[in-house]
């Protein structure tokens, strides 16, 4: 995602909390048939690849940039100290 590539993830806790289906990634059920269909869909649709890749990159920059992670760490340290 951080490289601006489309992301396919299974629709399970953790992944589904960070991916908006067909906006920042492609969610599918965790079975080989559905995963294969997701891969085929993305390979056949360059516009969708571009859209998901761009939105995925923006999501990572907003939520997991180095500045954001450092601030979360500092907040956690301050909370422990308090």
C-alpha positions as CSV (number, residue, x, y, z in Angstrom):
1,X,0.0,0.0,0.0
2,X,2.8,2.4,0.9
3,X,4.2,2.0,-2.7
4,X,0.9,3.0,-4.2
5,X,0.0,-0.5,-5.4
6,X,-3.5,-2.0,-5.2
7,X,-4.0,-4.2,-2.1
8,X,-6.0,-7.4,-1.8
9,X,-6.9,-8.5,1.7
10,X,-9.2,-11.0,3.3
11,X,-12.3,-9.6,5.0
12,X,-11.2,-10.5,8.5
13,X,-10.8,-8.4,11.7
14,X,-7.8,-6.1,11.5
15,X,-7.6,-6.0,7.7
16,X,-11.2,-5.0,7.2
17,X,-10.7,-2.2,9.8
18,X,-8.0,-0.6,7.6
19,X,-9.3,-1.2,4.1
20,X,-12.4,0.3,2.5
21,X,-13.5,-2.1,-0.2
22,X,-13.0,-0.8,-3.7
23,X,-11.7,2.5,-2.3
24,X,-8.3,1.8,-0.6
25,X,-8.2,-1.9,-1.4
26,X,-10.0,-5.0,-2.4
27,X,-11.5,-7.2,0.3
28,X,-12.5,-10.8,-0.4
29,X,-13.3,-13.9,1.7
30,X,-10.4,-16.0,2.7
31,X,-10.9,-18.9,0.2
32,X,-8.8,-19.6,-2.8
33,X,-11.7,-19.1,-5.3
34,X,-12.5,-15.6,-4.0
35,X,-8.9,-14.6,-3.8
36,X,-8.3,-15.8,-7.4
37,X,-11.4,-13.8,-8.5
38,X,-10.0,-10.7,-6.8
39,X,-6.6,-11.1,-8.5
40,X,-8.3,-11.5,-11.9
41,X,-10.5,-8.5,-11.4
42,X,-7.5,-6.3,-10.5
43,X,-5.4,-7.6,-13.3
44,X,-8.1,-6.9,-15.9
45,X,-9.0,-3.3,-14.7
46,X,-6.1,-0.8,-14.9
47,X,-8.3,2.0,-13.8
48,X,-9.2,0.1,-10.6
49,X,-5.6,-0.7,-10.0
50,X,-4.7,3.0,-10.3
51,X,-7.5,4.2,-8.1
52,X,-6.9,1.6,-5.3
53,X,-3.1,2.2,-5.4
54,X,-3.5,6.0,-5.1
55,X,-6.0,5.7,-2.3
56,X,-4.0,3.1,-0.5
57,X,-0.9,5.3,-0.6
58,X,-2.9,8.3,0.7
59,X,-4.3,6.1,3.5
60,X,-0.9,5.0,4.6
61,X,0.5,8.6,4.5
62,X,-2.4,9.9,6.6
63,X,-2.4,7.0,9.2
64,X,1.1,5.5,9.3
65,X,3.6,8.2,8.3
66,X,6.8,8.3,10.4
67,X,5.6,11.6,12.0
68,X,2.3,10.0,12.9
69,X,3.9,6.8,14.4
70,X,6.5,8.9,16.4
71,X,3.7,11.0,17.8
72,X,1.7,7.9,18.8
73,X,4.8,6.5,20.5
74,X,5.4,9.8,22.4
75,X,1.7,9.9,23.5
76,X,2.0,6.4,24.8
77,X,5.2,7.2,26.7
78,X,3.6,10.3,28.2
79,X,0.6,8.3,29.2
80,X,2.7,5.7,31.0
81,X,4.7,8.4,32.8
82,X,1.5,10.2,33.9
